[in-house]
């Protein structure tokens, strides 16, 4: 069989499903991205307390 060009093997995932082989394949070229993006507020953020108070006021009103 030839490649079906599903592009699953081109994505940066640890495992993927190959349609040609009809099986789950472990990606040898997988690169783990150690950066984590954090959305939202965290207690260590200097503006956290101000933001928390503003949101509490909005909820109470």
N, C-alpha and C positions, 0 to 999 in steps of 0.2 A: 504494500500500500504506500501511497505517497502522502506527504503532509497536507492536511486540510486547511492550513493557514488560520487556525482558530486564535492564534496569538497568546494562548495560555502559557506557553513556554517562555515568552518574552517578558512576562510580568515578573516583578521582583517578589515572588512568594516562595515559601519553603517547599511546598508541594503543590502540584497542579494535576489536573486530569488531562491526559493526552487522548484525543479522539482517534488518532491513527492506531495507537497501541491498545486502546480501550482499557486503560488502567491508570492508576494514580502513580505519578512519578515524583521522586525526591529530586529537587533542583540542586545540582552540584554547585551552581554559580550564584546561589542565594547570598545576598549581602544584607546582614541585619542592620537596620537603621536605629542607632541607639538614641537619637534625638526624639524626645517626646514633646509634642506641642500641647500646651495647656491653655484651654480656653476657659474664661471665667475668672473669678476672683479667688485668691488664696489668702489665708490669714497672715502670711509673712509679707504680703504686699503693703507698702506704706499707706496707700490710699484705701486699704480694705475697710478700716473702721468708718471712714467718711462715707464710703459707698454703702456699707451696711446700714448706717443710720438713715441715709437718704431713702433706701428701699423700704425700711421699716416705716418711715413717715408716710410714704406713698401708700403702703398697704393699710395703715390705720385710717387714713383719710377716706 
